Amino acid sequence: MQKEYKKYFWDSSKESFSKEYQLNRIIEYASFPDLIKYPFDEMKKNINKVNINSLRTGYSRVKLIQMLKPYILKSRSWEEVMNKYLADCFERNEYEK
């Protein structure tokens, strides 16, 4: 994992945490730029192991992860996630709400 993520593992060495827990911690505490820089393959591989409803973070971040999770699972990058999500929103006319 990149050194910029060390600050999110202040209580122990990040090597002692499972990949699932690491992702959980990143979703809960990382800044948005750090969240989207997190290795996408790790996000995709472990997102199903994270209990999104029990995250200790704000409602907006929980909602964002809930909305994007289906797209994360069928994409190869954050750019692809956003393209698919926005295409679906436009198709359903949700951009007008």
N, C-alpha and C positions, 0 to 999 in steps of 0.2 A: 504494500500500500504506500501511497505517496506520503512524503513527510508533512505536507500541509494538513493531514488528518490526525497527526499526533495530538494536537490540541484538544481533540474530542475524546481522547482516552487518557484523561488526567489521572484517573484513579488506579491505573495499572498499565502494564505493557499490552499493547494491542494484539501482540502475538498470542496472548493467553485467552483471547476471546474467540468464539466461533465466528464463522463468516456471517451467520444469521444475526448474531448479536452485534457485530460490527455494522452491518447494514441498518439494523434497528437504531443504533446510536447515531449513525450519520443522518438518518431521516429525522430523528428527534432534535438534534443539536446543530447540524451543519448549516452554515449560511447557504442561501439559495445557490450562489455561484459554486460553492464547494459541493453541494448536493448534485448538481448536474455535471460536475467534473468527475464524480465518483465513477469508477470503471463500470461501464454499462453492462458488460458481461456478468460481473458480480451482482449487480442490481437485478438483472433478469433471472439469474440462477437462484437467487435467494428471496425474491420478493414474495413468493408464496409461503415462505416460512415465517414471515413477519405478521404478527397479529396487528393489523392496521388500527383496529378499534381500541387497542389498549396502548397506543403510542402516547408518550408523555410530551405532547407538543400541541400547538394551537390547532383550533378547528380548521383553519384555512389549509394548513399543511396536510392534515389528515384527509380532508376533502380532495385536495390535489392528488394525493397518492391513490386514493380510492378511484378517482376519475381516470387516472392515467394507467393504472395497473393492467387492465386488459390490453392496452396498446404496448406497454412495456413487454408483455409476454410474447407478442407477435411482431416485434420490431428488432432492429439491429443497432439502433442508435437513438439518442434523445431527439435528434432532428427528425428521424422517421416517426417517432412517437408523436411529436407535435404535429407533423404533417397529417398523419392519420386521424388524430383527435380533431384537429380543426376541420378536416374534410368531412368528418362525420357530423360535426356541429353545423356546418353550413348545409349539409344535406338535410338535416332535421330542422333547419331554420332557427336554431337556438341562438344564433348570433344577434337576433333581433330582440331577445328578451332582456 
